[in-house]
């Protein structure tokens, strides 16, 4: 009487994923530094089936997901969450389609470098 979605998240880019609440630590003017706790953190910002959202976020008895904060494994750069959606119309005889919307919140950085030669102009 419920649908279970397993949502896999993976950093497939060459950059670094940051906790969006710790992005100020990336600034050279911030007095603190980025720690391991600030890395590889992704939040489930919004998960909906049609118009029914997460329970506790405006959804009425809707979908629940655990964990809502996904920690990516530093080696595989991947993480998983599981969402459960209770079926309201179990006597329904026909299939229907509706979008599954997943909004992820995270910070991301990717460094680039170039070699420059600076010449003095006289």
Order of alpha helices (4+ residues) and beta strands (2+ residues): beta-beta-beta-beta-beta-beta-beta-beta
